[in-house]
């Protein structure tokens, strides 16, 4: 009897730890405080990484090292707690199977790289950039439902418009290829060291089509300048196509939600929704999404 009670208490403690370290709800104060604490630790760790790059702050290296060590200890403890409670993350699976799934999951890999990035400088140099992966861990703390969160909406719109987006990407690739060939034809004879071959124009084409160029490679012939003007204008138009496609997808998505709401709600109810949305400075579509997210929570 005592053994069963001890086992039950252990499971209850484990479940409570799991609830705290996972994304919390508004009513679970300890879980919300833990989320806030982890965000502060992540931001502190990133700030220390930035400060360590300043030569003028080398006199504070001892303090910075101490803060970084404290943050990595917190990350390690959190990681071990997630390993301990991973069987609750995958109900019905054995602990060893759940652990393997967690280790191979996206956030499991991110958590592990966060810890490894601290020890990596002991064996190699230039690994500081790896520490910035800690920013990704903040994504776990978004307090929105998986079905209706902003990332899912964006992903859904992109999937719906994937054919149009693929077409626009192909157009950009063809313009870049044509631009590199044209620029090679005009500029190779006068700038053989800059435009050595057709592939040399890819960097110029990409920087011109996607931005306005960086000034490291530029045409000096009349024909090259004319081509550059045309490519710059085409680049602005073509790059704007994916933005328009995604914007249209969002409009269609919100319109579909509103039409579905009209089918199941009366005009009076829609009027009440409009009034409440106005009080919150939201559109009806945004308010409907807000209600769905809150309901799922």
Protein Blocks (a to p, Z undefined) as FASTA:
>chain_A
ZZmmmmmmmmmmmmmmmmmmmccdfklmmlmmmmmmmmmmmmmmmmmmmmmmpmklmmmm
mmmmmmmmmmmmmmmmmmmmmmmmmmmmmghiafklmmmmmmmmmklmmmmmmmmmmmmm
mmoghilmmmmmmmmmmmmmpccdfklmmklmmmmmmmmmmmmmmmmmmmmmmmmmmmmm
mmmmmmmmmmmmlmmblmlmmmmmmmmmmmnojhlaccfbfklmmmmmmmmmmmmmmmmm
mmmmmmmmmmmmmmmmmmmmmmmpcfklmmmmmmmmmmnopafklmmmmmmmmmmZZ
